Amino acid sequence: MTIGLFFVLLGIFSAVVLAGIGSAIGIGIAAQVAEGVMTEDPKNFGKYLMLVALPGTQGIYGFVIGFLIMVKLGIIAGSIPDVSLNQGLFAMAAALPIALAGLFSAIHQGKVCAAGIEMSAKQPNEVGKALVMGVFVELYAVLGFLISFFLVWFGINF
């Protein structure tokens, strides 16, 4: 394995694992609050499901970027080209926006969604407002995803 290939694989790992960790933590935060609130009224499961699931999108974004890098590299087709150090570093750098944006935005989105669940427990008709607040945090994950996508799709040539 060349050092360039090592950095490509490190980029794939970073995008998938860091965004996935952020999603797992964010979902965990929101789910704990939802389960606590549902002890009072279990019929609200459907109402809270979207708020609990919302931080999971960052993990999906990280997975997509990791997959795209593998496609560009040729791993999906069954071949692995020689990768220079510069190509490897570029691929790793291309994965970092979603890796870091996914990690941090998912955790904070989980906190926002948890607060929204608590608010809607007291104000049952306001769950839509809670969802909008969670989507505001999502914007930064989407921006990280887009930067990574454009760098991978248009910038990486193996």
Residue pairs with C-beta under 8 A, 6 or more apart in sequence:
2 82
2 83
2 84
2 85
2 88
3 85
3 88
4 82
4 83
4 84
4 85
4 86
4 87
4 88
4 89
5 80
5 83
5 88
6 88
7 83
7 85
7 88
7 89
7 91
7 92
8 69
8 73
8 83
8 87
8 88
8 91
8 92
10 92
11 69
11 88
11 91
11 92
11 93
11 94
11 95
11 96
12 66
12 69
12 70
12 91
12 95
13 66
14 92
14 95
14 96
14 99
15 62
15 63
15 65
15 66
15 69
15 95
15 96
15 98
15 99
15 102
15 148
16 62
16 63
16 65
16 66
17 62
17 99
18 62
18 99
18 100
18 102
18 103
19 58
19 59
19 61
19 62
19 63
19 98
19 99
19 101
19 102
19 103
19 106
20 59
20 62
20 63
20 102
21 103
22 55
22 58
22 59
22 102
22 103
22 104
22 105
22 106
22 107
23 55
23 56
23 57
23 58
23 59
23 60
23 62
23 102
23 106
24 59
25 55
25 106
25 107
25 110
26 54
26 55
26 56
26 58
26 106
26 107
26 108
26 109
26 110
26 111
26 113
27 52
27 53
27 55
27 56
27 106
27 110
28 110
29 55
29 107
29 110
29 111
29 113
29 114
30 48
30 51
30 52
30 54
30 55
30 110
30 113
30 114
30 117
31 52
32 114
33 114
33 117
33 118
34 45
34 48
34 51
34 52
34 114
34 117
37 44
37 48
37 117
37 118
37 121
38 44
38 45
38 48
40 121
41 121
44 121
44 124
47 120
47 124
47 127
48 117
48 120
48 127
50 131
51 113
51 116
51 117
51 127
51 130
51 131
51 134
52 113
52 117
54 109
54 113
54 131
54 134
54 135
54 138
55 106
55 107
55 109
55 110
55 113
55 134
56 106
57 106
57 138
57 141
58 98
58 101
58 102
58 103
58 105
58 106
58 109
58 141
59 102
59 106
61 98
61 102
61 141
61 142
61 144
61 145
62 98
62 99
62 102
64 145
64 149
65 94
65 95
65 98
65 145
65 148
65 149
65 152
66 95
67 76
68 149
68 152
68 153
69 91
69 94
69 95
69 152
69 156
70 76
71 77
72 91
72 152
72 153
72 156
72 158
73 80
73 81
73 83
73 91
73 158
74 80
74 81
74 158
81 158
83 91
83 158
87 156
87 157
87 158
90 151
90 155
90 156
91 152
91 156
93 151
94 148
94 151
94 152
94 155
94 156
95 148
95 152
96 148
97 143
97 144
97 145
97 147
97 148
97 151
98 141
98 144
98 145
98 147
98 148
99 148
100 144
101 140
101 141
101 143
101 144
101 145
102 141
102 144
102 145
105 137
105 138
105 140
105 141
105 144
106 141
108 137
109 134
109 137
109 138
109 141
112 133
112 134
112 136
112 137
113 130
113 134
115 130
115 133
116 127
116 129
116 130
116 131
116 133
116 134
117 130
119 126
119 129
119 130
120 126
120 127
120 130
